């Protein structure tokens, strides 16, 4: 995985120095052999690119599925739908952006072209486009409207462009279709400002001529990198990976350092062929795929990449709007639970909210988004760790910093243990008893994902210590739900980490 120059330079220097120190100072009390250290050193050399870090920092994103399917009542269009059916008479991209912003989202991804091949912008490479629809008498451009609305509401804008095209006469014709697809990519990547993600799902079925197409992934990636170098490529690409289901399920231990072959676009493509979307969406994560990045899982893997996960799912049973699903919108408690487990479990959360045929988000969807946004803002508004006395063992890190640096939610400040010291204890103490709902932990992931195990305990009034949570990975962000415990003192213990833990933030949030 390509890394930013500042990560490469700093990390290479640190690894040379740390490996020397580790071999020289390794002791039995750390219970860490030279061989174990060497293996862990191999793992932590896998670090993210800056664009991946920026993507993870967005945390919560909106997906918009909107095309001729919205009018035909389908999930996968056939490609022969007449352009005349696409007519959103109350189209309001600003309503979409406001609802996303109110919901706590920081970016929006639009299905500019789904499998039916219908383009939401006036592409000069096909007639199956909004330019031949009644919308604004053929003068409309949905992509531009959404991009402009995102900028107005402070959201990042991203695109979905399906490689599968059931309308194009070029599909299945090899190079001719790849050229067609690249031309459309270039239109989208050069006409609508900054793009933060290109979302590729890899579906590969028959075209209108009954043929299948071999996608030129390398060429697609080159075009994206050249025209939008800061954009992440999702799914069938090298930057962000699919979590493995569409049910909103997450793994208890979500690793970002994984085998390199997980980015194999053809494998991802083979998992995308599920026209029975509802049944597929309800499928959970197979138990054999629960462990993607433990030491045991990676020990025989020669090639590794930094490949963080995204939890993508829909607010309704379908990806596209269907009026019969108006009574099946996910409720607030369900969305809250998924948010805490996905954003709070080292993944980004991508929630699909499909517009109605009128071009508006349904009032039920908007209402539950507003509830979720209010919860996110209120639950994490007041970091009471700022008022706590904070101490640590060891007392200072390798740079001489004390643990107070963890009160700043900033990756540029962090607490770094000495090499070989895999354990870290941090105590937070208040003058008065606190009611605590959530604790948030973050690693400085520019130095890879390291923490393997941690515990949270509280000190009761009578002085007894009680473990209230046992966890595994942290990564970019871990939200620990603590219910409603009352205590004057919390202890965070990192009990195992690769080489040495490097934390960047601790936050504590009350009721």
C-alpha positions as CSV (number, residue, x, y, z in Angstrom):
1,X,0.0,0.0,0.0
2,X,1.4,3.4,-1.0
3,X,2.0,5.7,1.9
4,X,2.5,9.4,2.2
5,X,6.1,10.5,2.1
6,X,6.0,11.8,5.7
7,X,4.7,8.5,7.0
8,X,7.3,6.5,5.0
9,X,10.2,8.6,6.2
10,X,9.3,8.9,9.8
11,X,8.3,5.2,10.1
12,X,11.4,3.9,8.4
13,X,13.6,5.8,10.8
14,X,11.6,4.7,13.8
15,X,11.6,1.0,12.8
16,X,15.4,1.0,12.4
17,X,15.9,2.6,15.8
18,X,13.2,0.7,17.5
19,X,14.3,-2.7,16.2
20,X,17.8,-2.0,17.6
21,X,16.4,-0.9,20.9
22,X,14.0,-3.8,21.0
23,X,16.7,-6.4,20.4
24,X,19.0,-4.7,22.9
25,X,16.5,-4.2,25.7
26,X,14.1,-7.1,25.3
27,X,13.5,-8.6,28.7
28,X,11.6,-11.5,30.2
29,X,9.3,-9.2,32.1
30,X,7.8,-8.1,28.8
31,X,7.3,-11.7,27.8
32,X,8.2,-10.8,24.2
33,X,10.7,-12.9,22.3
34,X,13.0,-11.5,19.6
35,X,11.1,-13.6,17.0
36,X,7.7,-12.2,18.1
37,X,9.1,-8.7,18.0
38,X,10.4,-9.2,14.5
39,X,7.0,-10.5,13.3
40,X,5.1,-7.6,14.9
41,X,7.6,-5.2,13.3
42,X,6.7,-6.7,10.0
43,X,3.0,-6.0,10.6
44,X,3.3,-2.4,11.8
45,X,5.2,-1.4,8.7
46,X,1.9,-1.6,6.9
47,X,0.5,2.0,7.2
48,X,-2.2,4.0,5.6
49,X,-2.0,6.6,2.9
50,X,-3.1,10.1,3.9
51,X,-6.3,9.8,1.7
52,X,-7.3,6.7,3.7
53,X,-6.8,8.6,7.0
54,X,-8.9,11.5,5.7
55,X,-11.6,9.1,4.6
56,X,-11.8,7.4,8.0
57,X,-12.0,10.7,9.7
58,X,-15.3,11.4,7.8
59,X,-16.7,8.4,9.7
60,X,-20.4,8.7,8.6
61,X,-21.5,9.1,5.0
62,X,-24.8,9.1,2.9
63,X,-25.4,6.9,-0.1
64,X,-28.1,8.1,-2.6
65,X,-29.5,5.4,-5.0
66,X,-31.6,7.2,-7.6
67,X,-32.2,6.3,-11.3
68,X,-34.9,4.8,-13.6
69,X,-35.2,1.9,-11.1
70,X,-37.0,4.4,-8.8
71,X,-39.8,4.7,-11.3
72,X,-39.7,1.1,-12.6
73,X,-40.0,-0.4,-9.1
74,X,-36.8,-2.4,-9.5
75,X,-33.5,-2.9,-7.7
76,X,-31.5,-3.9,-10.8
77,X,-32.7,-2.2,-14.0
78,X,-32.7,-4.1,-17.3
79,X,-31.2,-1.3,-19.4
80,X,-34.2,-0.9,-21.7
81,X,-36.2,1.5,-19.5
82,X,-37.4,4.5,-21.5
83,X,-35.7,7.8,-20.6
84,X,-39.1,9.4,-20.4
85,X,-39.9,7.7,-17.1
86,X,-37.3,9.7,-15.2
87,X,-39.1,12.9,-14.1
88,X,-38.4,14.0,-10.5
89,X,-41.0,16.9,-10.5
90,X,-39.9,18.1,-7.0
91,X,-36.2,17.4,-7.3
92,X,-34.4,19.1,-4.4
93,X,-30.7,18.1,-3.9
94,X,-30.5,20.7,-1.1
95,X,-33.1,18.8,0.9
96,X,-31.0,15.7,0.5
97,X,-27.9,17.5,1.7
98,X,-29.6,19.2,4.6
99,X,-31.0,15.8,5.8
100,X,-27.6,14.3,5.6
101,X,-26.0,17.1,7.5
102,X,-28.7,17.1,10.1
103,X,-28.1,13.3,10.4
104,X,-24.5,13.8,11.3
105,X,-23.1,12.7,7.9
106,X,-20.0,14.3,6.4
107,X,-20.2,13.2,2.8
108,X,-22.6,12.0,0.1
109,X,-22.1,9.4,-2.7
110,X,-24.5,9.5,-5.7
111,X,-25.2,6.6,-8.0
112,X,-24.4,8.6,-11.1
113,X,-24.9,5.4,-13.2
114,X,-26.3,2.1,-11.9
115,X,-26.4,-1.3,-13.7
116,X,-29.2,0.0,-16.0
117,X,-26.7,2.3,-17.6
118,X,-28.9,5.4,-17.2
119,X,-26.7,8.5,-16.6
120,X,-27.8,11.2,-14.1
121,X,-25.6,13.7,-16.0
122,X,-25.8,14.6,-19.7
123,X,-23.0,12.3,-20.9
124,X,-22.0,12.8,-24.5
125,X,-21.2,9.1,-24.8
126,X,-24.7,7.7,-24.5
127,X,-28.3,8.6,-25.3
128,X,-29.5,6.7,-22.2
129,X,-29.2,9.8,-20.0
130,X,-31.0,12.5,-18.2
131,X,-30.5,14.7,-21.3
132,X,-33.3,12.7,-23.0
133,X,-35.7,12.7,-20.1
134,X,-38.5,15.2,-19.3
135,X,-36.6,16.6,-16.3
136,X,-35.9,20.3,-17.0
137,X,-36.8,19.5,-20.7
138,X,-33.6,17.6,-21.1
139,X,-31.4,20.4,-19.7
140,X,-31.0,19.0,-16.2
141,X,-27.9,17.6,-14.5
142,X,-28.6,15.7,-11.3
143,X,-24.9,15.2,-10.6
144,X,-24.2,18.9,-10.7
145,X,-27.1,19.7,-8.5
146,X,-26.0,17.2,-5.9
147,X,-22.3,18.3,-6.0
148,X,-23.4,21.9,-5.6
149,X,-25.7,21.1,-2.7
150,X,-23.0,19.1,-1.0
151,X,-20.6,22.1,-1.2
152,X,-23.3,24.4,0.2
153,X,-23.9,22.2,3.2
154,X,-20.2,21.4,3.9
155,X,-20.4,17.8,2.7
156,X,-17.8,15.9,0.6
157,X,-19.1,14.6,-2.7
158,X,-18.4,11.2,-4.1
159,X,-19.5,9.2,-7.2
160,X,-20.8,5.7,-7.8
161,X,-20.3,4.5,-11.4
162,X,-21.3,1.0,-12.1
163,X,-18.9,-0.9,-14.4
164,X,-21.8,-3.2,-15.4
165,X,-24.0,-1.5,-18.0
166,X,-27.0,-3.4,-19.3
167,X,-27.8,-0.7,-21.9
168,X,-24.5,0.0,-23.6
169,X,-23.9,-1.6,-27.0
170,X,-20.2,-1.7,-26.1
171,X,-20.6,-3.9,-23.1
172,X,-19.0,-7.3,-23.6
173,X,-16.9,-6.0,-26.5
174,X,-13.6,-5.8,-24.5
175,X,-11.5,-2.7,-25.2
176,X,-14.4,-0.8,-26.7
177,X,-16.4,-0.9,-23.5
178,X,-13.4,-0.1,-21.3
179,X,-12.8,3.0,-23.4
180,X,-16.5,3.9,-23.0
181,X,-16.3,3.5,-19.2
182,X,-13.1,5.5,-19.0
183,X,-14.7,8.3,-21.0
184,X,-17.6,8.5,-18.6
185,X,-15.2,8.3,-15.6
186,X,-13.3,11.3,-17.1
187,X,-16.5,13.3,-17.5
188,X,-17.4,12.8,-13.8
189,X,-13.9,13.3,-12.5
190,X,-13.2,16.6,-14.4
191,X,-16.6,18.4,-14.3
192,X,-17.8,18.4,-10.7
193,X,-15.0,19.6,-8.5
194,X,-13.3,17.6,-5.9
195,X,-14.4,14.0,-5.6
196,X,-13.5,12.3,-2.3
197,X,-14.4,8.7,-3.3
198,X,-15.1,6.6,-6.4
199,X,-17.3,3.8,-5.3
200,X,-17.1,0.6,-7.4
201,X,-19.1,-2.5,-6.6
202,X,-17.8,-4.9,-9.3
203,X,-21.1,-6.3,-10.5
204,X,-20.5,-8.1,-13.8
205,X,-23.5,-9.6,-15.5
206,X,-24.7,-10.0,-19.1
207,X,-25.1,-6.9,-21.3
208,X,-27.8,-6.2,-23.8
209,X,-26.0,-8.5,-26.2
210,X,-25.8,-11.4,-23.8
211,X,-22.1,-11.0,-23.4
212,X,-20.0,-10.5,-20.3
213,X,-17.3,-7.8,-20.0
214,X,-13.7,-8.1,-18.6
215,X,-13.1,-4.9,-16.7
216,X,-9.7,-3.1,-17.0
217,X,-9.4,-2.3,-13.3
218,X,-5.8,-1.1,-13.6
219,X,-6.7,1.4,-16.2
220,X,-9.7,2.6,-14.2
221,X,-7.5,3.1,-11.1
222,X,-4.9,5.0,-13.2
223,X,-7.5,7.4,-14.4
224,X,-8.9,8.0,-10.9
225,X,-5.4,8.6,-9.4
226,X,-4.4,10.9,-12.2
227,X,-7.6,13.1,-12.2
228,X,-8.5,12.9,-8.5
229,X,-5.4,11.9,-6.6
230,X,-7.0,12.5,-3.2
231,X,-10.0,10.3,-3.9
232,X,-10.3,6.9,-2.3
233,X,-11.4,3.9,-4.4
234,X,-13.9,1.7,-2.6
235,X,-14.6,-2.0,-3.0
236,X,-13.0,-3.2,-6.2
237,X,-10.0,-1.0,-5.5
238,X,-7.0,-0.5,-3.2
239,X,-8.2,2.0,-0.6
240,X,-11.4,1.0,1.3
241,X,-12.9,-2.5,1.5
242,X,-16.5,-3.8,1.8
243,X,-17.2,-5.2,5.2
244,X,-18.7,-8.3,3.7
245,X,-22.4,-7.9,4.2
246,X,-25.2,-5.4,3.6
247,X,-27.1,-6.0,6.9
248,X,-25.2,-3.4,8.9
249,X,-23.4,-6.1,10.8
250,X,-19.8,-5.5,12.1
251,X,-17.0,-7.7,13.4
252,X,-16.1,-7.4,17.0
253,X,-12.4,-7.1,15.9
254,X,-12.1,-5.2,12.6
255,X,-8.5,-5.1,11.4
256,X,-7.3,-2.6,8.8
257,X,-4.0,-4.6,8.2
258,X,-5.1,-7.6,6.1
259,X,-3.9,-9.9,3.4
260,X,-3.2,-8.1,0.1
261,X,-5.4,-10.4,-1.9
262,X,-8.5,-8.9,-0.2
263,X,-8.1,-6.1,-2.8
264,X,-8.5,-8.6,-5.6
265,X,-11.2,-6.9,-7.7
266,X,-12.3,-10.2,-9.4
267,X,-13.0,-11.8,-6.0
268,X,-15.0,-8.8,-4.9
269,X,-16.9,-8.9,-8.2
270,X,-17.9,-12.5,-7.7
271,X,-19.5,-11.6,-4.4
272,X,-21.6,-8.9,-6.1
273,X,-23.8,-11.1,-8.2
274,X,-26.9,-11.1,-6.0
275,X,-30.0,-9.9,-7.8
276,X,-32.1,-11.2,-5.0
277,X,-31.0,-8.2,-3.0
278,X,-33.3,-8.4,0.0
279,X,-32.3,-12.0,0.8
280,X,-28.6,-11.2,0.3
281,X,-28.8,-8.1,2.4
282,X,-30.1,-10.0,5.4
283,X,-27.1,-12.3,5.2
284,X,-24.7,-11.9,8.1
285,X,-20.9,-12.3,8.2
286,X,-19.8,-15.9,7.8
287,X,-18.0,-17.1,10.9
288,X,-15.0,-18.2,8.7
289,X,-14.6,-14.5,7.7
290,X,-14.7,-13.1,11.2
291,X,-10.9,-13.0,11.6
292,X,-9.2,-11.0,8.9
293,X,-6.1,-9.6,10.6
294,X,-5.0,-11.3,13.8
295,X,-1.4,-12.3,14.3
296,X,-2.4,-15.9,13.7
297,X,-4.3,-15.0,10.5
298,X,-1.4,-13.0,9.1
299,X,1.6,-15.1,10.1
300,X,1.8,-16.9,6.8
301,X,0.7,-14.0,4.6
302,X,3.7,-12.5,2.7
303,X,1.9,-9.5,1.3
304,X,-0.2,-7.2,3.5
305,X,-2.0,-4.0,2.9
306,X,-3.7,-1.3,4.9
307,X,-7.3,-1.7,3.9
308,X,-9.9,-0.3,6.3
309,X,-13.5,-1.5,6.2
310,X,-16.8,0.3,5.4
311,X,-20.2,-0.8,6.7
312,X,-22.7,0.0,4.0
313,X,-26.4,-0.7,4.2
314,X,-29.8,0.9,3.4
315,X,-32.3,2.6,5.7
316,X,-34.9,0.6,3.9
317,X,-35.0,-3.1,2.7
318,X,-34.2,-1.9,-0.8
319,X,-31.4,0.3,-2.2
320,X,-34.0,2.2,-4.3
321,X,-37.2,3.7,-3.1
322,X,-40.3,1.6,-3.1
323,X,-43.6,3.0,-1.6
324,X,-44.5,-0.4,-0.1
325,X,-41.4,-0.1,2.1
326,X,-42.6,3.1,3.8
327,X,-43.5,1.2,6.9
328,X,-40.1,-0.7,6.9
329,X,-37.7,2.2,7.6
330,X,-35.1,1.4,10.2
331,X,-35.8,3.0,13.5
332,X,-33.6,5.2,15.6
333,X,-32.5,2.5,18.0
334,X,-31.4,0.3,15.2
335,X,-29.4,3.0,13.5
336,X,-27.9,4.1,16.8
337,X,-26.7,0.6,17.5
338,X,-25.1,0.2,14.0
339,X,-23.5,3.7,14.4
340,X,-21.9,2.7,17.7
341,X,-20.6,-0.6,16.4
342,X,-19.4,0.6,12.9
343,X,-18.1,4.1,13.4
344,X,-17.2,3.0,16.9
345,X,-15.6,-0.2,15.6
346,X,-12.9,1.0,13.2
347,X,-15.1,1.2,10.1
348,X,-16.8,4.0,8.2
349,X,-20.6,3.9,8.1
350,X,-22.3,4.4,4.7
351,X,-26.1,4.7,5.0
352,X,-28.2,4.6,1.9
353,X,-31.3,6.9,1.8
354,X,-33.1,6.6,-1.5
355,X,-35.2,9.6,-2.9
356,X,-38.8,9.1,-4.0
357,X,-39.9,9.5,-7.6
358,X,-40.6,13.1,-6.9
359,X,-36.9,13.7,-6.1
360,X,-37.3,14.1,-2.3
361,X,-36.2,12.1,0.6
362,X,-39.3,10.6,2.3
363,X,-40.4,12.3,5.5
364,X,-40.0,9.1,7.6
365,X,-36.4,8.7,6.5
366,X,-35.6,12.4,7.2
367,X,-37.2,12.2,10.6
368,X,-35.1,9.2,11.8
369,X,-31.9,10.8,10.4
370,X,-32.6,13.9,12.4
371,X,-33.0,11.7,15.5
372,X,-29.7,10.0,14.8
373,X,-27.9,13.3,14.2
374,X,-29.2,14.8,17.4
375,X,-27.9,11.7,19.3
376,X,-24.5,11.9,17.8
377,X,-24.1,15.6,18.6
378,X,-25.5,15.4,22.1
379,X,-23.9,12.2,23.2
380,X,-20.4,13.3,22.3
381,X,-20.6,17.0,22.9
382,X,-19.0,17.2,26.4
383,X,-15.7,15.4,26.9
384,X,-15.4,15.2,30.7
385,X,-11.9,13.7,30.3
386,X,-10.8,17.3,30.0
387,X,-11.7,17.9,33.6
388,X,-10.1,14.6,34.9
389,X,-6.7,14.2,36.4
390,X,-4.9,11.8,34.1
391,X,-1.9,9.7,34.9
392,X,-0.2,6.7,33.2
393,X,2.3,3.9,33.5
394,X,4.8,4.5,32.0
395,X,4.8,8.1,33.3
396,X,6.0,9.5,30.0
397,X,6.4,8.2,26.5
398,X,9.4,7.8,24.3
399,X,9.3,11.4,23.2
400,X,9.0,12.7,26.8
401,X,5.3,13.5,26.5
402,X,3.0,12.9,29.4
403,X,-0.4,11.4,29.0
404,X,-2.2,14.8,28.9
405,X,-1.6,14.8,25.1
406,X,-4.4,12.3,24.8
407,X,-6.9,15.0,25.8
408,X,-6.5,16.5,22.4
409,X,-8.4,14.9,19.6
410,X,-5.6,15.3,17.1
411,X,-3.4,12.6,15.4
412,X,-0.4,15.0,15.5
413,X,-0.2,14.5,19.3
414,X,0.1,11.0,20.7
415,X,1.4,8.9,23.5
416,X,4.0,6.2,22.3
417,X,5.2,3.4,24.5
418,X,8.8,2.2,24.4
419,X,9.4,-0.7,22.0
420,X,8.7,-4.0,23.6
421,X,6.4,-2.5,26.2
422,X,3.1,-3.7,25.0
423,X,1.1,-2.7,28.1
424,X,-0.1,0.8,29.0
425,X,-2.2,1.9,31.9
426,X,-4.1,5.2,32.0
427,X,-6.1,6.4,34.9
428,X,-8.7,9.2,34.8
429,X,-9.9,10.7,38.1
430,X,-12.5,13.3,38.9
431,X,-13.2,15.3,42.1
432,X,-16.8,14.2,42.0
433,X,-18.6,11.1,40.9
434,X,-19.5,11.0,37.2
435,X,-22.2,9.3,35.3
436,X,-20.5,7.8,32.2
437,X,-22.1,6.6,29.0
438,X,-19.3,6.2,26.5
439,X,-15.5,6.1,26.4
440,X,-13.8,6.8,23.1
441,X,-10.3,5.5,22.2
442,X,-8.2,6.3,19.1
443,X,-4.9,5.0,17.9
444,X,-2.4,7.1,15.9
445,X,-3.0,5.0,12.8
446,X,-0.4,6.7,10.8
447,X,1.9,4.3,12.6
448,X,-0.4,1.3,11.7
449,X,-3.1,-0.4,13.8
450,X,-1.4,-2.0,16.9
451,X,-3.7,-2.6,19.9
452,X,-4.7,-6.3,20.3
453,X,-6.4,-6.2,23.7
454,X,-7.6,-3.7,26.3
455,X,-9.8,-3.5,29.4
456,X,-11.8,-0.7,31.1
457,X,-12.3,-0.8,34.8
458,X,-13.9,1.6,37.3
459,X,-13.1,2.2,41.0
460,X,-16.2,2.0,43.2
461,X,-16.7,4.2,46.2
462,X,-15.6,1.5,48.6
463,X,-12.3,1.3,46.7
464,X,-12.9,-2.0,44.9
465,X,-12.0,-2.2,41.2
466,X,-14.4,-3.7,38.7
467,X,-13.8,-4.5,35.1
468,X,-16.6,-3.1,33.1
469,X,-15.4,-3.8,29.5
470,X,-13.0,-6.1,27.7
471,X,-12.1,-5.3,24.1
472,X,-9.7,-6.2,21.3
473,X,-8.9,-3.8,18.5
474,X,-9.1,0.0,18.5
475,X,-7.9,1.4,15.2
476,X,-9.1,4.7,14.0
477,X,-11.9,4.9,16.6
478,X,-13.4,2.6,19.3
479,X,-16.6,3.7,21.1
480,X,-17.0,1.7,24.3
481,X,-20.6,1.8,25.6
482,X,-20.6,1.8,29.4
483,X,-24.3,2.1,30.0
484,X,-24.7,4.5,32.9
485,X,-21.9,3.7,35.4
486,X,-21.1,6.0,38.3
487,X,-17.5,6.4,39.3
488,X,-14.8,8.9,40.2
489,X,-12.1,6.9,38.6
490,X,-11.6,4.9,35.4
491,X,-8.7,2.9,34.3
492,X,-7.8,2.0,30.7
493,X,-5.4,-0.8,30.3
494,X,-3.8,-1.8,27.0
495,X,-2.8,-5.4,27.8
496,X,-1.4,-6.4,24.4
497,X,-0.2,-4.5,21.3
498,X,2.0,-5.0,18.3
499,X,5.5,-3.7,19.3
500,X,4.1,-0.9,21.4
501,X,0.8,1.0,21.6
502,X,0.6,4.5,20.2
503,X,-2.7,6.2,21.3
504,X,-3.9,9.6,20.0
505,X,-7.0,10.3,22.0
506,X,-9.1,9.3,25.0
507,X,-12.6,10.8,25.4
508,X,-15.2,10.2,28.2
509,X,-18.8,11.3,27.7
510,X,-21.5,11.4,30.4
511,X,-25.2,11.2,30.5
